[in-house]
Amino acid sequence: MIKKYDADSIRYFLTINAPEMKDANFSWREFIYSHNSELLGSYGNFINRTLKFIEKYFESEIPTKYLEGEILYNLKELYTTVGNLVESGHMKP
């Protein structure tokens, strides 16, 4: 499986579909759908929309901005919190 699919694709599928407190059923059909439709399709759509937005509103230039203050603090806290949840196996809200 790891030879055919990227580890991030496998992680994504298990994060979205695996229950935390019991065994999960694995289906190749569901995995391939998840990989192709949800992951690649949604990601590609997001990238395309982002690039079109930048082209339309920022003349194809990505503006340089810096995070500071409360926003930066909250972002760092969120990063730490999510990392701790993932490390402890809690993948769902």
Secondary structure as a PSIPRED ss2 file (coil, helix, strand):
# PSIPRED VFORMAT (PSIPRED V4.0)

   1 M C   1.000  0.000  0.000
   2 I C   1.000  0.000  0.000
   3 K C   1.000  0.000  0.000
   4 K C   1.000  0.000  0.000
   5 Y C   1.000  0.000  0.000
   6 D C   1.000  0.000  0.000
   7 A H   0.000  1.000  0.000
   8 D H   0.000  1.000  0.000
   9 S H   0.000  1.000  0.000
  10 I H   0.000  1.000  0.000
  11 R H   0.000  1.000  0.000
  12 Y H   0.000  1.000  0.000
  13 F H   0.000  1.000  0.000
  14 L H   0.000  1.000  0.000
  15 T H   0.000  1.000  0.000
  16 I H   0.000  1.000  0.000
  17 N H   0.000  1.000  0.000
  18 A C   1.000  0.000  0.000
  19 P C   1.000  0.000  0.000
  20 E C   1.000  0.000  0.000
  21 M C   1.000  0.000  0.000
  22 K C   1.000  0.000  0.000
  23 D C   1.000  0.000  0.000
  24 A C   1.000  0.000  0.000
  25 N C   1.000  0.000  0.000
  26 F C   1.000  0.000  0.000
  27 S C   1.000  0.000  0.000
  28 W H   0.000  1.000  0.000
  29 R H   0.000  1.000  0.000
  30 E H   0.000  1.000  0.000
  31 F H   0.000  1.000  0.000
  32 I H   0.000  1.000  0.000
  33 Y H   0.000  1.000  0.000
  34 S H   0.000  1.000  0.000
  35 H H   0.000  1.000  0.000
  36 N H   0.000  1.000  0.000
  37 S H   0.000  1.000  0.000
  38 E H   0.000  1.000  0.000
  39 L H   0.000  1.000  0.000
  40 L H   0.000  1.000  0.000
  41 G H   0.000  1.000  0.000
  42 S H   0.000  1.000  0.000
  43 Y H   0.000  1.000  0.000
  44 G H   0.000  1.000  0.000
  45 N H   0.000  1.000  0.000
  46 F H   0.000  1.000  0.000
  47 I H   0.000  1.000  0.000
  48 N H   0.000  1.000  0.000
  49 R H   0.000  1.000  0.000
  50 T H   0.000  1.000  0.000
  51 L H   0.000  1.000  0.000
  52 K H   0.000  1.000  0.000
  53 F H   0.000  1.000  0.000
  54 I H   0.000  1.000  0.000
  55 E H   0.000  1.000  0.000
  56 K H   0.000  1.000  0.000
  57 Y H   0.000  1.000  0.000
  58 F H   0.000  1.000  0.000
  59 E C   1.000  0.000  0.000
  60 S C   1.000  0.000  0.000
  61 E C   1.000  0.000  0.000
  62 I C   1.000  0.000  0.000
  63 P C   1.000  0.000  0.000
  64 T C   1.000  0.000  0.000
  65 K C   1.000  0.000  0.000
  66 Y C   1.000  0.000  0.000
  67 L C   1.000  0.000  0.000
  68 E C   1.000  0.000  0.000
  69 G H   0.000  1.000  0.000
  70 E H   0.000  1.000  0.000
  71 I H   0.000  1.000  0.000
  72 L H   0.000  1.000  0.000
  73 Y H   0.000  1.000  0.000
  74 N H   0.000  1.000  0.000
  75 L H   0.000  1.000  0.000
  76 K H   0.000  1.000  0.000
  77 E H   0.000  1.000  0.000
  78 L H   0.000  1.000  0.000
  79 Y H   0.000  1.000  0.000
  80 T H   0.000  1.000  0.000
  81 T H   0.000  1.000  0.000
  82 V H   0.000  1.000  0.000
  83 G H   0.000  1.000  0.000
  84 N H   0.000  1.000  0.000
  85 L H   0.000  1.000  0.000
  86 V H   0.000  1.000  0.000
  87 E H   0.000  1.000  0.000
  88 S C   1.000  0.000  0.000
  89 G C   1.000  0.000  0.000
  90 H C   1.000  0.000  0.000
  91 M C   1.000  0.000  0.000
  92 K C   1.000  0.000  0.000
  93 P C   1.000  0.000  0.000
